């Protein structure tokens, strides 16, 4: 994800520009780049990205998703990066105003990229439709016309947290903020390192048992009137650049097979749960302080 980060915030942009220029000057083939964060780029950032590849023409493949797994996945990503919002708060904030949502309104990034490269350079496909039948990287390369074996490993990257861990990390983010820390990936990494420590306290197992009675299934957001109206308009508007099976994607937004779960915050009324999380945070905070001190002495 370094590319979108570089063009959005000028993080090592010039260095990256030189490296890309050097590498592509000796490479006669196509360049395949992929990141979910490309959809967050504003128009000036898109232009900066295009300038990194001055001798190339762009083809854009955009995957849209069913709202039910999309909201869940997006919420988890926000928690991994330091958010303290519950799933319910996150979902409500987006589905209440879907036209303004950077998560749910796929038109926003599509239109920005269309203004930069033209609609004729863009194709749209349903993520759920594609992954139900083939590897998503293979699908993308086939669409690009790359008919050869590649060394791209198939599989799942950036795996989802189980619902117990997602809620634990969310609460740890709250405790971090309360104690003056800046929550982010460091909290997630510290949590993972602590609960996976050999012969360490069984925090993950204990918290899972304490949270289990408070697990609920997420609602099928695709079945809502809001989603039905949005997808009806979306599919009609971009029908000429859709490249997956029309019959399959007609009902793709209303997928009921997803069995996604979250932990309601009522478990925090349990003194044992509060005690376990507080003790876990104490260990993690000591680890974070130790790392800060070691950086200061280097």
PALOTI-898573 format. One line per 2 residues: their letters; for each residue z, y, x of C-alpha. Coordinates in nm, 4 decimals, always signed. Each point is the difference from the previous one (the first is absolute). Last residue first. Example, Ala and Ser with C-alpha at 12.3 -4.5 7.8 and 13.67 -1.06 7.14 Angstrom:
<atoms>
SA	+0.7140,-0.1060,+1.3670; +0.0660,-0.3440,-0.1370
</atoms>
This chain:
<atoms>
XX	+2.0312,+0.4402,+1.9095; +0.3501,+0.1053,-0.0990
XX	-0.1018,+0.1600,-0.3303; -0.2060,-0.3015,-0.0996
XX	+0.3030,-0.2267,+0.0514; +0.2090,+0.2232,-0.2223
XX	-0.2541,-0.0095,-0.2801; -0.0214,-0.3799,+0.0254
XX	+0.3773,-0.0316,-0.0221; +0.0094,+0.2291,-0.3023
XX	-0.2613,-0.2145,-0.1724; +0.1930,-0.3198,+0.0753
XX	+0.3236,+0.1524,-0.1261; -0.1861,+0.1057,-0.3152
XX	-0.1300,-0.3542,-0.0514; +0.3431,-0.1602,+0.0298
XX	+0.1604,+0.2516,-0.2364; -0.2930,-0.0354,-0.2397
XX	+0.0629,-0.3748,-0.0259; +0.3694,+0.0623,-0.0667
XX	-0.0853,+0.2490,-0.2733; -0.2541,-0.2424,-0.1482
XX	+0.2532,-0.2840,-0.0110; +0.2796,+0.2189,-0.1426
XX	-0.2243,+0.1414,-0.2728; -0.1070,-0.3523,-0.0967
XX	+0.3616,-0.1222,-0.0018; +0.1066,+0.2976,-0.2151
XX	-0.2549,-0.0885,-0.2672; -0.1060,+0.3171,-0.1813
XX	-0.2806,+0.0188,+0.2534; -0.1609,-0.2978,-0.1774
XX	-0.0880,+0.2386,-0.2831; -0.2729,+0.1466,+0.2240
XX	-0.2706,-0.2212,-0.1446; -0.1610,-0.2411,+0.2445
XX	-0.3773,-0.0268,-0.0165; -0.2407,-0.2791,-0.0838
XX	-0.3728,-0.0585,+0.0064; -0.1649,-0.2920,-0.1755
XX	-0.3605,+0.1122,-0.0129; -0.1969,-0.2206,-0.2387
XX	-0.0257,+0.2649,-0.2728; -0.2958,+0.1942,+0.1339
XX	-0.1130,+0.2884,-0.2206; -0.1785,+0.2121,+0.2601
XX	-0.2367,-0.2875,+0.0717; -0.1219,-0.0257,-0.3571
XX	-0.3501,+0.1335,+0.0616; +0.0236,-0.1002,+0.3671
XX	-0.0932,-0.3605,-0.0555; -0.3046,+0.0673,-0.2168
XX	-0.1246,+0.2732,+0.2357; +0.0082,-0.2307,+0.3078
XX	+0.0319,+0.2088,+0.3143; -0.2207,+0.2819,+0.1325
XX	+0.0938,+0.3072,-0.2024; -0.2199,+0.2956,+0.1024
XX	-0.1929,+0.0456,-0.3263; +0.3063,-0.0675,-0.2163
XX	+0.1888,+0.2946,+0.1500; +0.0620,+0.2102,-0.3108
XX	+0.0118,-0.2957,-0.2391; +0.2537,-0.1900,+0.2083
XX	+0.2210,+0.3089,+0.0312; -0.0180,+0.0968,-0.3679
XX	+0.1032,-0.3443,-0.1230; +0.2464,-0.0305,+0.2855
XX	+0.1816,+0.3200,-0.0986; +0.0088,-0.0713,-0.3712
XX	+0.1341,-0.3518,+0.0479; +0.2549,+0.1192,+0.2557
XX	+0.1449,+0.2674,-0.2297; -0.0050,-0.2380,-0.2969
XX	+0.2202,-0.2368,+0.1971; -0.1002,-0.3597,+0.0742
XX	-0.0669,+0.0793,+0.3644; +0.3615,+0.1014,+0.0444
XX	+0.1139,-0.3576,-0.0510; +0.3742,+0.0585,+0.0222
XX	+0.1945,-0.1061,+0.3108; +0.2123,-0.3098,-0.0376
XX	+0.3776,+0.0352,+0.0207; +0.2573,-0.1026,+0.2612
XX	+0.3622,+0.0951,-0.0715; +0.1540,-0.3485,+0.0087
XX	-0.1578,-0.0577,+0.3446; +0.1532,+0.3054,+0.1694
XX	+0.3228,-0.1670,+0.1175; -0.1836,-0.3129,+0.1124
XX	-0.2641,+0.1993,+0.1833; +0.2703,+0.2147,+0.1607
XX	+0.1751,-0.3059,+0.1438; -0.3210,-0.1591,+0.1289
XX	-0.1228,+0.3197,+0.1657; +0.3373,+0.0850,+0.1508
XX	+0.0545,-0.3428,+0.1575; +0.2064,+0.1354,+0.2961
XX	-0.1717,-0.0745,+0.3322; -0.0426,-0.3490,+0.1489
XX	-0.3617,+0.0814,+0.0854; -0.0874,+0.3570,-0.0929
XX	-0.2465,+0.0109,-0.2868; +0.2185,+0.2238,-0.2168
XX	+0.0556,+0.2518,+0.2817; -0.3539,+0.0168,+0.1361
XX	-0.1498,+0.0392,-0.3458; +0.2480,+0.2733,-0.0935
XX	-0.0568,+0.1819,+0.3284; -0.3761,-0.0171,-0.0500
XX	+0.0280,+0.1295,-0.3572; +0.2310,+0.2828,+0.1033
XX	-0.2285,+0.0962,+0.2888; -0.2970,+0.0062,-0.2388
XX	+0.1440,+0.3112,-0.1583; +0.3292,+0.1590,-0.0963
XX	+0.0990,+0.3189,+0.1819; +0.3690,-0.0319,+0.0801
XX	+0.2688,+0.2415,-0.1162; +0.2524,-0.2447,-0.1427
XX	-0.1079,+0.0485,-0.3626; -0.3639,-0.0346,+0.0986
XX	+0.0712,-0.3332,+0.1712; +0.2009,-0.1191,-0.2999
XX	-0.2929,+0.0717,-0.2299; -0.2442,-0.1731,+0.2360
XX	+0.2366,-0.2997,+0.0089; -0.0217,-0.0035,-0.3797
XX	-0.3799,-0.0260,+0.0156; +0.0216,-0.2632,+0.2749
XX	+0.2237,-0.2155,-0.2195; -0.2279,+0.0448,-0.3023
XX	-0.3066,-0.1121,+0.1939; +0.1956,-0.2845,+0.1602
XX	+0.0975,-0.1424,-0.3384; -0.3513,+0.0427,-0.1406
XX	-0.1597,-0.1949,+0.2847; -0.1705,+0.2317,+0.2440
XX	-0.3767,+0.0142,-0.0019; -0.1967,-0.1076,+0.3033
XX	-0.1564,+0.2573,+0.2306; -0.2981,-0.2246,+0.0623
XX	-0.1031,-0.2985,-0.2068; -0.2647,-0.2387,+0.1267
XX	-0.3388,-0.0045,+0.1634; -0.0392,+0.0573,+0.3720
XX	-0.2953,+0.2174,+0.0936; -0.1716,-0.1734,+0.2926
XX	-0.3347,+0.0169,-0.1749; -0.2608,-0.2560,-0.0920
XX	-0.3316,+0.1505,-0.0953; -0.1803,+0.1530,-0.2928
XX	+0.1144,+0.3622,+0.0187; -0.1912,+0.1586,-0.2871
XX	+0.2640,+0.2578,-0.0900; +0.0622,-0.1826,-0.3266
XX	+0.0498,-0.3236,+0.1942; +0.2437,+0.1798,+0.2309
XX	+0.2022,+0.1243,-0.2960; +0.0115,-0.3416,-0.1682
XX	+0.1001,-0.1698,+0.3263; +0.2807,+0.2524,+0.0432
XX	+0.1190,-0.0612,-0.3577; +0.0192,-0.3760,+0.0407
XX	-0.1502,-0.1681,-0.3041; +0.0302,-0.0920,-0.3690
XX	+0.3125,+0.1564,-0.1479; +0.0017,+0.2526,+0.2839
XX	-0.3144,+0.1635,-0.1399; +0.1020,+0.0383,-0.3628
XX	+0.3475,+0.1226,+0.0914; -0.1402,+0.2671,+0.2344
XX	-0.2544,+0.1272,-0.2537; -0.3043,+0.1449,+0.1726
XX	-0.1532,+0.3430,+0.0556; -0.2974,+0.0966,+0.2155
XX	-0.0653,+0.3322,+0.1726; -0.2917,+0.1211,+0.2126
XX	-0.2225,+0.0869,-0.2984; +0.2856,+0.2053,-0.1440
XX	-0.0340,+0.2532,+0.2820; +0.1670,+0.0186,+0.3429
XX	+0.2509,+0.2867,-0.0164; -0.0037,+0.0906,-0.3697
XX	+0.0101,-0.3704,-0.0802; +0.3041,-0.0438,+0.2257
XX	+0.1973,+0.2596,-0.1956; -0.1235,-0.1402,-0.3323
XX	+0.1069,-0.3529,+0.0886; +0.3404,+0.1196,+0.1234
XX	+0.0869,+0.1713,-0.3318; -0.1847,-0.2371,-0.2334
XX	+0.2385,-0.2829,+0.0847; +0.2687,+0.1606,-0.2149
XX	+0.2894,-0.2459,+0.0252; +0.1530,+0.0615,+0.3442
XX	-0.0819,+0.3659,+0.0646; +0.1306,+0.0663,-0.3514
XX	-0.1220,+0.3197,-0.1681; -0.2093,-0.1763,-0.2646
XX	+0.2739,-0.2598,-0.0408; +0.2671,+0.2511,-0.1130
XX	+0.2713,-0.2114,-0.1676; -0.1295,-0.3075,+0.1847
XX	+0.0855,+0.1448,+0.3399; +0.3503,+0.1379,-0.0426
XX	+0.0882,-0.2862,-0.2340; -0.0949,-0.2665,+0.2551
XX	+0.2052,+0.1635,+0.2764; +0.3074,+0.0513,-0.2162
XX	-0.0142,-0.3571,-0.1317; -0.0533,-0.1458,+0.3487
XX	+0.3027,+0.1891,+0.1285; -0.0599,+0.3024,+0.2194
XX	+0.1827,+0.0140,+0.3351; -0.3143,+0.0285,+0.2133
XX	+0.0220,-0.0689,+0.3749; -0.3312,-0.1408,+0.1192
XX	+0.0689,-0.3560,-0.1148; +0.1050,+0.1431,-0.3367
XX	-0.3337,+0.1805,-0.0375; -0.1851,-0.3190,+0.0898
XX	+0.1988,-0.1898,-0.2624; -0.0919,+0.2580,-0.2631
XX	-0.3685,-0.0276,+0.0916; +0.0102,-0.3774,-0.0348
XX	+0.1702,+0.0154,-0.3405; -0.2250,+0.2794,-0.1259
XX	-0.3095,-0.1883,+0.1157; +0.1165,-0.3362,-0.1344
XX	+0.0181,+0.1362,-0.3577; -0.2714,+0.2679,+0.0288
XX	-0.2788,-0.2465,+0.0678; -0.1696,+0.0970,+0.3216
XX	-0.2892,+0.2056,+0.1378; -0.1830,-0.0922,+0.3179
XX	-0.2243,+0.2642,+0.1574; -0.2857,-0.0946,+0.2326
XX	-0.1409,+0.3008,+0.1843; -0.3221,-0.0065,+0.2007
XX	-0.0193,+0.2560,+0.2790; -0.2839,+0.1032,+0.2287
XX	+0.0739,-0.0086,+0.3706; -0.0851,+0.2191,+0.2953
XX	+0.2751,+0.2574,-0.0570; +0.2802,-0.2586,-0.0363
XX	+0.3203,+0.1995,+0.0563; -0.1664,+0.2824,-0.1923
XX	+0.0200,-0.2103,-0.3166; +0.3776,-0.0162,+0.0347
XX	+0.0260,+0.3770,+0.0370; -0.2129,+0.0403,-0.3124
XX	+0.2311,-0.2334,-0.1898; +0.2967,+0.2061,+0.1187
XX	-0.1562,+0.3214,-0.1340; -0.0628,-0.1778,-0.3341
XX	+0.3521,-0.1359,-0.0485; +0.0878,-0.3446,+0.1299
XX	+0.2303,-0.2133,-0.2131; -0.2645,-0.2615,-0.0837
XX	-0.0429,-0.0692,+0.3723; +0.3615,-0.1187,-0.0017
XX	-0.0946,-0.3438,-0.1340; -0.1596,-0.0617,+0.3390
XX	-0.3213,-0.1640,+0.1149; -0.2451,+0.0600,+0.2814
XX	-0.3214,-0.1920,+0.0715; -0.2231,+0.1412,+0.2744
XX	-0.3631,-0.1091,+0.0165; -0.1772,-0.1134,+0.3124
XX	-0.1288,+0.1459,+0.3238; +0.3313,+0.0357,+0.1743
XX	+0.0060,+0.1794,+0.3349; +0.0130,+0.3495,-0.1497
XX	+0.2302,-0.1325,-0.2741; +0.2863,-0.0639,+0.2438
XX	-0.0195,+0.3273,+0.1901; -0.0384,+0.2085,-0.3146
XX	+0.2867,-0.1852,-0.1690; +0.2289,+0.0585,+0.2994
XX	-0.0957,+0.3677,+0.0249; +0.0621,+0.0601,-0.3703
XX	+0.3310,-0.1873,+0.0170; +0.1200,+0.2291,+0.2782
XX	-0.1116,+0.3035,-0.1996; +0.1769,-0.1226,-0.3138
XX	+0.3257,-0.1041,+0.1685; +0.1833,+0.0793,-0.3245
XX	-0.2061,+0.2798,-0.1552; +0.1933,-0.0403,-0.3266
XX	-0.2566,-0.1283,-0.2469; -0.2702,-0.1032,+0.2476
XX	+0.2367,-0.1927,+0.2247; +0.1903,-0.1676,-0.2814
XX	-0.3239,-0.1091,-0.1643; -0.1100,-0.1567,+0.3315
XX	+0.3347,-0.1471,+0.1082; +0.0266,-0.2289,-0.3037
</atoms>
